[in-house]
Amino acid sequence: MAPFKVIIVGGSVTGLALANMFERSGIDFVVLEKHENIAPELGACLGLLPNGLRILDQLGCYDALKKLSQPMNALDSYDELGNLIGKMPELGTWMEELLGYKNENLDRRQVIEVLFENLESKSKIHTSCKVSKIEISMTGVFVELENGDIFDGDIVIGADGIHSRVLQEMQRHAEIDNPGNKSFSKDNFKCTYKALVGIGKAREGISQDQGFKNFREGRSYLCVGGLDRKFYFSLFVRNQEVTQGDAIPRYTEQDRDALVTTYKDDIVYPGLTFGEIYQNRICSTLLPIEEGMLPNCFYKRMVLSTPLFGQGGNDAIVSSAYLVNGLTSITEGHESPDEVRLHSVFLDYQQTRTPENLAHVIGGQVTHAMDSFAKPALKFIQLRLAPILPAQIKWNA
């Protein structure tokens, strides 16, 4: 019997983390990334939290990541006039004492590079591999690329983001087997907010280990420092209407520039406007914040790296660890388990991760609603009540 082999679609943070996990577990794998470069510059910051860092540390990546990242030791909050309304000066110390790690900020691209360099089997990472379709047999899977190449394995794991080709193929197969089945439809996802994210240069006078948030009607800002005077900024804007599935927009550079023009005069920090932040940008992009949770995260021999969408990479890393542990338990001796045993692992993985993932979906929705004053009561809580709460309560909330 051939050794068990996993095909990972997507050279994302999650995809490369999975590759490292499988390599350490002695399970054969291959990663298929559609971009020419394994770590393209997408203008995004990744804030690594203790839950993700704990696993990356076990993979031997923590020291390399620490050299590239900037810890956030403090977090301040400001109102629409730039007035200070809340401080968490001991946030970093508290997180490290309680959870073992601080919040570390760096480029998403840098995290991928560290994960790639940590691999011994770099030849298993393939770029310029855009998946066309996935076929399933009783004993394995066949992944066909747009160039006609075919990769075969036992299972496929989708780590290819919100516009996942693996998810599309799961829906295609589900409808073939059961017409009308919408378990993996795009309609499971909605978009209430959009985000303009970017990397820029820090202004003098702003400490690199200090993050700050700014709250106002219909929008909010989050800015954190990076190593070597980098400055990561995010503008979250509530859309005029909630969109779902195929109606969720894809934004252009013109959309991004129009948004900047609209809000360039916002004072997000004393003496600093959003327009000034944007002028010092290195790169930026405008994205829809797509959120949702699938009723199922697997179909036959295809499984997603997380059933959760619209959340950070930390949750996906944790979910991936659960999945790899489950697969390792049934592939000892390099056997290829049958579909019944695979489904048992997939189901356990889904049921184990669902409660925490669902809590994070709700938590993210509440955070955006509070930060952008979606209701008068939330404005009162954010401006009057939250500033007097202890840091631990605010962070956990």
N, C-alpha and C positions, 0 to 999 in steps of 0.2 A: 504494500500500500504506500502511495506517495506521501511525503511529509505534508502536514497541514500548512497551508499558505493563505495569507491575508492580502487582499488588494485594498490599499487605502487611496481613496480618491480625494485629492486636495492636499497641497503642501503647505497648509496653514499652520499656525501655532499648534492646533490640536492634532493635525496630521503628522507633524514632525515629533510631537510628544508621543503619539501612538507608536511611531517608528522606533523611538528610543525604548519604549516599554516592551515592545515585542522583541527587540534585539536582546534586551536583558533577560527576557523570559525564554529565549531560545526558539522562538516561533518565526518561521520564514515570512517575509513580507515584501511588498513593493509599494512605492508611493508614486502616484500619477498626478503631476501638477500641470495645469493648463498654461501658465505663464512661462516665458522663456527663462526668466530668472527665478530661482527658488525663493528669493526674498525681495519682491518688488517694493518700491517706495510708494506706499498708499497714503502717506500723510497722517498716520494715526499713532496715537500713544497707547500703550498697554500698561495699565496699572496692575502689577502683580500683587495679589493679596495673599495672606498667610495660607489659605487653603490650597492655592495653586503652587506657591513657593515650597510648601512642605513636600509636594510630590516632585517638583523639579529638583529639589535638593537631593532626594533619593536617587534621581537619575544622574546625579553628578554634575548638574548644570549651575548650581547656586553661585559658586565662586565666580564663574565667568559672567553671569548675569549681574552680580553685585558690582563688578568693575565698570559696568556700562550704565548702571541705573542710579537714580537719585531718590533716596528715601523721603517720604513726606512726613515731617515731624510735627507740623502744625497745620491747622485748617481754620481760616477765618471766613466770616460771612458778612456781606454788605447788602444794603438796600439799593433802590433805584437812584438815589442821590449820591451813592458812594460812601454812605455813612456806615461805620462798623456797627454791626448788631449782634455779633457772636464770635467767640474765640474758643478754639480747642488747642491750646498751646502744648499740651502733653500727649497729643494723639499718638505720635510715634512711639514714645516711651511706653504708654499704656498698651498699645498693640503688641509690642515686642515682649513685654513682661507677661501678658496674658496669653498670647497666641504663638510666641516664639519668633515672629518675623514682623517687620514693618511693611507698609505699603511702598513698593518700589516701582518707580516710573521710568520707562524707556520707550524707544521706538518699537513698534510691533515688528518691524523688519529685523531689528537687532535680536529679538527673542528667537525668531526663526533661524537666524544665522548661528546663534549659540547652539540651538538644538541640532542643526545640521552638522556643525563641527564636532559635536559630541558623539556622532555616529561613527562606528567603525565601518559599516557597510554602506558607504556613501554611493556606491554604484547602484544601489537599489532605489535611489531617488531619481525619477525621470521627469524632465521638464518638457514643455511644448507638447503635452499629452492631453488633448481635449477629448473628453469622453463623448462618444456618439450614442451608444446604447449598451445595455447590459442584458445578457441572456442567462437563464438559469436552467440547470439540469438537476437530476436527482442527486448528483454527486458533487456538483461544483458550479462555478460561475465563469462566464466569459465576458470580458470587458473590451468592447471594440472602440477604437479611437477614430477621430475624423479622418486621419491619414490612412486608415485601413488596418493598422496594427491591432493585434489581439493579445490580451493578457488573460491567462487562466489561473484560477485559484479556487479555494474552498468557500470563502465568503468575501463580500465587499463591505467596507466601512466608509460611509460618507462623512468626510471632514471638509466639505467644499462649500460651507457657508449657507447663507439664506437662500441663494439662488441655486441650490444644490441640484446637480444633474442626477445624483443618486436618488434623491427624493422624487424627482420627476419620473425616473424609471420605476421606482416603487409604486407610484400612482398608476403608471401605465400597465404594469403587470397585475395590480390589484383589480383594475377595470376589465382587463382581459379575462381574468378568472371569475370575476363577479361584477357584471355590468351595473353601473350605478354606485359602486363603492367609491367613496370620497375620503377615505381615511387619511390619505396623504396629499390631499388637495391644497392648493395655495390659499383656499378660502379659510383655512385654519389660522391664517395670519392676518393681522390688521396693523394699521399705521396711524397713530395719533399725533406723533411728533416727528420732526426732522432734526438732524444734527449737522452743523457745520464744524468739522474738526480740522485741526491743523497743528503744524509744528512751526515755531518761530524763534526769534531771538529775545531773550529776557531783557527787560528794561532795568537800568541801574536803580538800586534802592529796593528791589523785590528780592527777598531771600530765596535761594534756590530750594530750600527744604520746606518752604511754606506754600500751601495751596490755598486758594480762595474761591468762594462761590458768590454769585450775585443773583438776587431774586427780584423778579418784576412781573408785571401783568403779561401773561401769554408766553413768557420765555425766561430762560435762566442761563447762567454761565458757570462753567467750571474750568479753572486754570491751575496748572501744577507745574513745578519746575523740573527740569531735566539736567543731566550732567553737562558740563562745559557750557553753561549759560543757555541751554535750550529752554524753550517755553512752550508747553503744550496747552492748547486752548480748545474749548468746546462751547458752542452756542446751541442750545436746545430750544426749538420753537414749536409751539402747539399749532397744529394745522387747523384751517378753518373747518374742515370736515374730516371725519374718520374714514379712511379707505380700507379696502379689504381685497385680498387675492390679487387678481390681475389688474385691479384698479389702483394699486399702490404705485405711486409715480417713481420714475427714474429721473434724477436731476442732472442738469447740464451745467457747464461753467457759467453760462448766462444766468441761470437760476441762482447759482452761488453768488455771483457778483451783485445781482439785484437785492439779495438778502442783506449783503454787507452794506449796500447803499441805504437800505431802510433803517438799519440799526447802528450805523457807524458812530452816532453821537451818544450812544449809551455809555454812561460812566460806570465801569465795572469794578474799578478800584480807585482810591483817592488820586485824582490827577491823571487818570488813565482811561481813555475811551476805547471802545471796541475797534473803531477805525484805526487808532494808533497801533493796537495789537496786530491788526490785520496787515498794516503797512510793513511790519517787521516779519511777516511770514516767510517761511522757506517753502512750504507746500501746504495745501489744504484741499478739502473736498466736502461736498454736500451730500448727505445720505439720508434716506428714510429710515426711521427707527422701526423696524419690523419686529413685532412681538407676537408670541403665541406658543402654544404647546400642543404637540400632536397627541391624539389618543393612543397611537402606537408608534414606536420608533423603529420597528423592524418589520420586514416582510420576507418570508422564506429565508434566503441566504444573504439578504441585504439588510444592513443595520446602520443607523446614524450614530455618530460619535456622541450625540446628546439629543434628547427629545425636546430640548429647550431652544427657542430662537429669540434673538433680540437681547441676549445677555452677554456678559463678558467671557473672555477666554478661560478665566479661572474655573468656572463651573464646568466647562467642557473638558478641561484637564482632569478634574476630579471624576467626572462621569466616565472618561476614557479609562482611568485607572481601574474603576469597578469592572468595566467591560473586559479589559485585558486579564484581570485576576480571574474572572469567570472562565474565559477561554483557556487560560493556562491550566486550570483545574481539570479540564476534560481533554487536554491534548498532551498530557505527560507521556513521554515515550514517542512523541511526534506522530501520534495517530491522528487520522482524519475522522472526527466524530460524525455520526449521521445527523440528519436534519432534526430528529427528535431531541437529541442532546443539545444541539445548537439552540433550538427554540427554548429549551429549558433555561439555558444561560441567558439568552436575550430577554426572556420574560422576567427572570429574577433581577437582571440589570435594570429593566424598565421600572419594575415595582419598587426597587430599592431607591432609585434616584428621583422618582416622580414627586414625592412629598416636598423634598428640599427644593427641587426645581420649580415647583408650583409656587412655593413661598417666595422665591426670588422673582418670579414673574409679577406677582402681586406687589412685592416690595418695590420693584422698579416702577410700576405704574403709579403707586402712591408717591414715590419720590418726585417723579416728574410733575405730578398734579400739585404737590405742595410747593415745589420750587417755582412753578409758573402761576401760582394762585388760581387754580382751576375753579375754586369756589371761595366765597368770602371767608368761610370758617377756616379754610386751609391757609389763607393769607394771615389770619389772626394767629394761628398756631405757629406759622413760620416766623413771623416778625415779632410776636410778643411772648409766646410760650417756649418755643425751642431754644432761644438764647439763654434761658435760665436753667435748662436741664443739664445734668452732668454729661461729660463727653461720652462715657460708655453707653448711656441710654440713647443719645443722639446717633452714635455710630451704629449700634445694633438696630435701631429703627430704620 
